[in-house]
Amino acid sequence: MTATVKITCDGQGCKNVISNEANGSTDDVSSLMEWHEWRNDPTTDEYQYCAGCWPAVRAEYEDMHEQGELSSNG
């Protein structure tokens, strides 16, 4: 049995999707994200961001951390 994995970027207005359907690659989400250079939200694994959206998301979280809105654990 083969599992189909589709991950949609959670960046605002982004419609990028990665999937293992095209070449039957791994059904492991972490491996699929690493292969495509996607990132998880730094505070939860619930949201994922494509390589195009990640720099802006990372900058936003860095600003929030500097402002004391996030702990160093988040």
N, C-alpha and C positions, 0 to 999 in steps of 0.2 A: 504494500500500500504506500502511496506517495502523498505526502501532505503538501498542500498549496499554501504558500505564505505570501501575503501582500502587505506592505507597509506603506502608509500614506504619510507624507510630511505634515506636521502640525503647525508649520509656519503660517502666519496670517496670509491668506490668499494664495498659498502655494498649492499646487496640484501634483507635485512630483510623487511618484509611486515606484517602489522597487518590489520585485517579485522573483520567485524562484521558478516561475512557469517557463520562461523563455529557454533556459538551458538545463533545467532539471537540477539546479544547484541545491545546496543544502537546505533542509527545512529548519535549521537552527537559526533563530532570529538574530542572535548576537553575531554569528558568522556572516550572515547576509548583510547586516548593517556594517560590519567591519569591511567587507569586500567593497561596498559602495561608498565607504567613508561617511556614513551617517552617524549621528550622535543621539544619545538619550538625553532627555531633560536632566539637568544636574540635580534636581530635587526629587524626581520620581522617574521610574521606568515607564510611566503611562504615556509619555509623549516622546516622539522621535522627530528629528530634524535632518533634512538633506544637507549635503555639503554646501549648497548655495545659501541656505537660510541660517546655518549654524553660526557663522561669524557674528551676525546681528544678535542672535539669541545669546551667545556667549557674552558679548559686550553688555547686553541688558542685565544679565545675571551678575557680571563683574561690578557694574554700577550699583546694583541693589546691595551687593555685599559691602562695597565701600561706604554706602549710606547707612549700613547697619541693619538693613531690612532682612538680611539672610545671615545665618550663622556660618562659621567656617565648615561645619559639617554638611551644609546644603549646597 
